[in-house]
Amino acid sequence: MKTRTWSCVLLMAAGATLIAGNSQLAAAATLCVNPGKSGCFSTITAAVAAASPGDTIQVAQGKYLEDVVIGKSLSLIGANSANTIINATGKGNGIYIDGLDHAGLSQVVVTGFTVQNANFEGILVTNASSVTISDNRVVSNNLALVVTPPPAKCPGIPDFETTEDFDCGEGIHLTGVDHSIVVNNMVANNSGGILLSDDTGKTHDNLVTGNVVQNNPFDCGITLASHKLSTNPPIDPKFGRGVDHNTISGNDSSGNGLGVPGAGAGVGLFISGMGLETSGNVVIGNRLTGNGLPGVAMHQHTPSLAQSLNDNLIVGNYIAGNAGDGDVPTTVPTGISLLGTAPVSGTVITWNEFARESIDIAINNAGETVDVRLNRLAGSGTGIDNSGAGAVNAAENWWGCAKGPGANGCTSVTGSNAPNVVSTPFLTSPP
């Protein structure tokens, strides 16, 4: 009898839980934004203010002159990115997902918009989790950038948004963000494309995939950069620092960083300062062509061991026709560059294909071994240039012909530390 009684109690409790859960689901509402239509809001900002957590806001096609700030869990869905336009002329951002002022913010979706003409970021996300930014056109933002006279500056941008003058936050900026997705967006004609940084806290375990990032003239197409924590407003150190364990996959990042010499790579991984780290990231399956720095540029400028540009994986990318990297330094077209003023460890460069580069891979690392395997090098010029104290394990690459590095028609090994490159055994056919 006791068993049956407790079974009934448990069933009743479970039923109550299901009813409560269904009530919560039923409470989620769909709001509409459509100026002039009865029952809909005339602005996106008004709809966001009226929404409850979990609600969906459907935005009709049209132009909306707004800086939309989101501080609650919701889905903001535009009718179509071709004709649903957030025009942020004269405003800071187009869309700001603000977890900095709304602790614990998560589960935000933004899709189906053109976001343009903001002074700073087109889309800015701070201190949030599980955010999805998909199928948007983020174009012609960062309008506050003043390039001349040098140095470049971005007057009016809040200190927490970025510490770099040239980018005004770039088109899409994630800082203090984790477990989020940036997918299938067009990001073009901003000062820079997509930026992951740690100005307001650690940015980790995010996926940037399927985006077209083109013709952003003053910075990289996609940047992973560890900065010092913001001091205005001051950010609690408990939020941590680092840009770690992010995946950059299947993007087309081309024609970026051409506005001034050496402005930007296809993908850049950067640190400069003690205690900073950009580590454990994966750059995989991207098309990186015609950028103002190499297809992938990795820079660690400070001669201190108390930082980390370690354990990054560069795999399966097509890299062609990019510019040199004066920091490494190279002055000729270069596919991948690595500068490690302090030793950088755990770097793996594998299964990449190079074309139209004078140097496929340029390494200037103060110590440790860089692992370069199973790449399809361009077949002319330099396959690997090693100018630092560190070693390069370059066995099992295709050097452009069956006879191996330095043979007629094959790429070669060059640099002041060329003897510290192990290039045998080599592949006799492309991988």
C-alpha positions in Angstrom: 0.0 0.0 0.0 2.8 2.4 0.8 4.4 1.6 -2.5 1.2 2.4 -4.4 0.6 5.5 -2.3 4.1 6.9 -3.1 3.7 6.0 -6.8 0.5 8.1 -6.9 2.3 10.9 -5.2 5.2 10.7 -7.7 2.8 10.6 -10.6 0.8 13.6 -9.3 4.1 15.5 -8.8 5.3 14.6 -12.3 1.9 15.7 -13.7 2.1 19.0 -11.9 5.6 19.5 -13.3 4.4 18.8 -16.8 1.5 21.2 -16.3 3.9 23.9 -15.0 6.3 23.3 -17.9 3.4 23.5 -20.4 2.2 26.7 -18.8 5.7 28.2 -19.2 5.7 27.1 -22.9 2.2 28.5 -23.4 3.3 31.8 -21.8 5.9 32.4 -24.6 4.4 34.8 -27.1 5.0 36.0 -30.6 5.1 39.8 -31.0 5.1 41.6 -34.4 6.8 44.8 -35.6 5.0 46.3 -38.6 4.5 50.1 -38.6 0.9 50.9 -39.5 -0.5 47.4 -38.9 -3.0 47.1 -36.0 -1.7 45.0 -33.1 1.9 45.3 -34.0 4.6 47.6 -32.7 6.0 50.4 -34.8 9.6 49.9 -33.6 11.8 47.0 -32.7 12.9 48.7 -29.5 9.3 49.0 -28.3 8.7 45.3 -29.1 11.9 44.3 -27.2 10.8 46.3 -24.2 7.4 44.7 -24.2 8.7 41.1 -24.7 9.0 38.6 -21.9 11.9 36.1 -21.7 11.4 33.4 -24.3 9.3 35.4 -26.6 9.7 35.7 -30.4 9.6 39.0 -32.2 8.8 38.9 -35.9 9.9 42.0 -37.8 8.2 42.9 -41.1 10.3 44.1 -44.0 11.1 47.8 -44.0 13.7 50.3 -42.7 14.1 50.8 -38.9 16.2 53.7 -37.7 17.3 52.2 -34.4 20.0 51.0 -32.1 18.3 47.9 -30.7 19.4 46.8 -27.2 18.5 43.3 -26.1 18.9 42.3 -22.4 16.6 39.3 -22.2 16.3 35.9 -23.8 14.3 36.2 -27.0 14.3 35.5 -30.8 14.5 38.6 -33.1 13.5 37.4 -36.6 13.6 39.7 -39.6 11.4 38.9 -42.6 14.4 38.8 -45.0 17.9 40.2 -44.8 17.4 41.7 -48.2 14.6 44.0 -47.2 14.5 44.1 -43.3 17.0 46.8 -42.6 18.2 48.2 -39.3 19.8 51.6 -40.3 21.9 52.8 -37.4 23.0 56.1 -39.0 24.3 58.3 -36.2 23.9 55.6 -33.6 26.5 53.5 -31.7 25.4 50.0 -32.8 22.8 48.4 -34.9 22.0 45.6 -32.4 23.6 45.2 -29.0 23.0 42.0 -27.1 23.9 43.3 -23.6 24.9 40.8 -21.1 27.3 43.2 -19.5 24.3 45.0 -17.8 22.0 42.0 -17.7 23.9 39.2 -15.8 23.3 35.7 -17.0 21.9 36.6 -20.4 21.5 33.6 -22.7 19.4 32.1 -25.5 19.2 35.1 -27.8 18.7 34.6 -31.6 19.1 37.4 -34.2 18.4 36.4 -37.8 17.2 37.9 -41.1 18.4 41.5 -41.0 20.6 43.9 -42.8 22.5 45.9 -40.2 24.2 49.0 -41.5 25.7 52.4 -40.9 26.4 52.1 -37.2 29.2 54.3 -35.8 30.7 51.3 -34.1 29.7 47.6 -34.3 26.9 46.4 -36.5 26.1 43.6 -34.0 27.8 43.7 -30.6 27.5 40.8 -28.0 28.8 41.1 -24.5 28.9 38.6 -21.6 26.3 36.2 -22.9 25.9 32.5 -23.6 24.1 30.5 -26.3 23.6 33.3 -28.7 22.9 32.6 -32.4 23.6 35.3 -35.0 22.6 33.9 -38.4 21.7 34.8 -42.0 22.3 38.6 -41.6 23.9 41.1 -43.8 26.3 43.3 -41.6 27.6 45.9 -44.0 29.1 49.4 -43.9 29.4 49.9 -40.2 32.3 51.4 -38.1 31.6 54.8 -39.6 33.1 56.7 -36.8 36.6 55.4 -37.8 39.0 58.3 -38.5 42.0 56.9 -40.5 43.9 60.1 -41.3 45.8 61.8 -39.9 47.5 58.8 -38.1 47.2 57.3 -35.6 43.7 56.0 -36.5 41.1 56.5 -33.9 37.4 55.8 -33.2 36.1 58.8 -31.2 33.2 58.0 -28.9 33.5 54.3 -28.7 33.1 53.0 -25.2 36.4 51.6 -23.8 35.0 48.1 -23.2 34.2 47.5 -26.8 37.7 47.3 -28.1 41.2 48.5 -27.4 42.3 48.6 -31.0 41.9 51.9 -32.9 41.6 50.7 -36.4 38.5 48.6 -36.1 35.7 50.5 -34.3 34.6 47.1 -33.0 34.3 45.6 -36.5 31.1 44.3 -38.1 30.3 41.6 -35.5 32.0 41.7 -32.1 31.8 39.0 -29.4 33.4 39.7 -26.0 32.9 37.7 -22.9 30.8 35.3 -25.0 30.6 31.5 -24.8 28.8 28.6 -26.6 27.4 30.8 -29.3 27.2 30.6 -33.1 27.8 33.1 -35.8 26.6 31.4 -39.0 25.8 32.2 -42.6 26.2 36.0 -42.3 27.5 38.4 -45.0 30.0 40.8 -43.3 31.4 43.3 -45.8 32.7 46.9 -46.0 33.1 47.4 -42.3 36.5 48.4 -41.0 37.0 44.8 -40.0 34.8 41.7 -40.2 34.2 39.4 -37.2 36.0 40.0 -33.9 36.3 37.6 -30.9 38.0 39.3 -27.9 38.1 39.2 -24.1 37.7 42.9 -23.2 34.8 42.1 -20.9 35.6 38.5 -20.1 36.7 35.1 -21.5 35.4 34.3 -25.0 35.4 30.6 -25.5 33.7 27.6 -27.2 32.1 29.6 -29.9 31.5 28.5 -33.6 32.0 30.9 -36.5 31.0 29.1 -39.6 29.7 29.6 -43.1 30.1 33.3 -43.2 31.2 35.4 -46.2 33.6 38.1 -44.8 34.9 40.3 -47.6 36.3 43.7 -48.4 36.7 45.0 -44.8 39.6 47.3 -45.5 41.2 48.2 -42.1 41.4 44.9 -40.2 41.2 41.1 -40.5 38.3 39.3 -41.9 38.1 37.2 -38.7 40.1 38.1 -35.6 40.7 36.2 -32.4 42.5 38.7 -30.1 43.2 38.6 -26.4 43.1 42.1 -24.9 43.5 43.5 -21.4 40.2 43.6 -19.4 38.3 46.8 -19.7 38.9 49.4 -17.0 36.0 51.7 -18.1 33.7 50.4 -16.9 36.0 48.2 -14.7 35.4 44.5 -15.4 35.5 42.0 -12.5 38.6 39.7 -12.9 36.3 36.8 -12.1 35.1 37.0 -15.8 38.6 35.9 -16.7 40.5 36.5 -19.9 41.4 34.6 -23.0 40.0 33.7 -26.4 40.1 29.9 -26.3 38.6 26.8 -27.8 36.7 28.6 -30.6 36.2 27.1 -34.0 36.5 29.1 -37.2 35.1 26.8 -39.9 34.0 27.0 -43.5 34.1 30.7 -43.9 35.2 32.7 -47.0 37.4 35.5 -45.8 38.8 37.4 -48.8 39.9 40.9 -49.8 40.2 42.2 -46.2 42.8 44.5 -44.8 43.7 46.3 -48.0 42.9 49.8 -46.9 46.4 50.5 -45.6 49.5 48.3 -45.9 49.5 45.3 -43.6 46.0 46.0 -42.1 44.5 42.5 -41.9 44.7 38.8 -42.4 42.0 36.3 -43.5 42.1 35.0 -40.0 44.3 36.6 -37.3 45.2 35.1 -33.9 46.8 37.7 -31.7 48.1 38.4 -28.2 50.3 41.1 -26.8 50.8 41.3 -23.1 51.3 39.3 -19.9 48.5 37.1 -18.8 46.8 37.1 -22.2 45.9 34.0 -24.2 44.5 33.0 -27.6 44.8 29.3 -27.4 43.3 26.0 -28.3 41.4 27.4 -31.3 40.7 25.6 -34.6 40.8 27.2 -38.0 39.4 24.6 -40.4 38.1 24.4 -43.9 38.1 28.1 -44.7 38.8 29.9 -48.0 41.4 32.7 -47.3 42.4 34.7 -50.4 43.7 38.1 -51.3 44.0 39.6 -47.9 46.4 42.4 -46.8 48.3 40.0 -44.4 48.7 36.3 -44.8 45.7 34.0 -45.0 46.4 33.1 -41.3 48.5 35.3 -39.2 49.5 34.4 -35.6 51.3 37.1 -33.6 52.7 37.0 -30.0 54.7 40.2 -29.6 55.7 40.3 -25.9 58.8 38.4 -24.7 57.1 36.9 -21.7 56.2 33.4 -20.9 53.2 34.5 -18.9 50.9 34.4 -22.0 49.7 31.8 -24.4 49.3 31.6 -28.2 49.6 27.8 -27.8 47.8 24.8 -29.1 46.1 26.3 -32.1 45.2 24.1 -35.0 45.2 25.3 -38.6 43.8 22.6 -40.8 42.2 22.0 -44.2 42.1 25.6 -45.4 42.6 26.9 -49.0 45.0 29.8 -48.9 46.0 31.8 -51.9 47.2 35.2 -53.1 47.6 36.9 -49.7 50.1 39.6 -48.8 53.3 39.4 -46.7 53.6 39.9 -42.9 56.0 42.7 -41.9 56.1 41.4 -38.3 57.5 38.0 -39.2 59.0 39.6 -41.4 58.1 38.8 -45.0 57.5 41.3 -47.8 56.2 38.8 -50.4 52.9 37.0 -50.7 52.6 34.6 -47.7 50.1 31.9 -46.8 50.5 31.4 -43.0 52.7 33.4 -40.7 53.7 32.8 -37.1 55.6 35.3 -34.9 56.4 34.1 -31.4 58.6 36.6 -29.6 58.3 34.2 -26.7 58.1 30.5 -27.5 54.8 29.3 -28.9 54.0 25.6 -28.4 51.5 23.1 -29.7 50.9 24.8 -33.1 49.8 22.3 -35.8 49.5 23.3 -39.5 48.1 20.4 -41.5 46.1 19.5 -44.6 46.2 23.0 -46.0 46.4 23.8 -49.7 48.4 26.8 -51.0 48.4 28.7 -54.3 49.9 31.9 -55.6 52.1 32.5 -52.5 55.8 33.2 -52.6 56.1 31.8 -49.1 53.6 29.2 -48.1 54.4 29.1 -44.4 56.7 31.7 -42.6 57.7 30.9 -39.0 59.7 33.1 -36.6 59.3 31.4 -33.3 61.5 32.0 -30.3 61.4 28.3 -29.3 59.4 25.1 -29.3 58.6 23.0 -32.4 55.9 23.9 -34.9 54.3 20.8 -36.5 53.7 21.2 -40.3 52.4 18.0 -41.9 50.4 16.8 -44.9 50.1 20.2 -46.5 49.9 20.7 -50.2 52.5 23.4 -50.8 52.3 25.6 -53.9 55.0 24.1 -56.1 57.2 27.2 -56.6 59.0 29.6 -54.3 59.4 28.8 -50.6 57.4 26.1 -49.0 58.6 26.9 -45.4 60.7 29.8 -44.2 62.1 29.4 -40.7 63.7 32.5 -39.3 63.4 31.9 -35.6 65.2 29.8 -33.0 62.4 27.2 -32.9 62.3 24.0 -34.9 59.8 22.9 -37.6 58.8 19.3 -38.0 57.8 19.4 -41.7 57.8 15.7 -42.6 55.2 14.3 -44.9 54.3 17.4 -47.0 53.8 17.6 -50.7 56.3 20.1 -52.0 54.8 20.5 -55.5 56.7 17.7 -57.2 57.6 14.1 -56.5 61.3 14.8 -55.9 60.8 16.8 -52.7 61.9 20.1 -51.2 64.4 22.1 -53.3 64.1 20.0 -56.4 63.4 21.6 -59.8 59.7 22.5 -59.8 59.3 22.0 -56.0 59.1 24.5 -53.2 62.1 24.9 -51.0 63.1 25.5 -47.4 64.6 28.9 -46.6 65.4 31.2 -43.7 68.2 31.9 -41.2 67.3 28.7 -39.4 66.5 26.5 -42.4 68.7 23.7 -41.0 66.3 23.3 -38.1 63.5 22.3 -40.5 63.0 18.5 -40.8 61.5 17.9 -44.3 61.9 14.2 -44.8 60.3 11.9 -45.5 58.2 13.8 -48.0 55.1 12.9 -50.0 55.6 11.9 -53.6 52.0 12.7 -54.6 49.6 15.3 -53.3 47.8 14.4 -50.1 
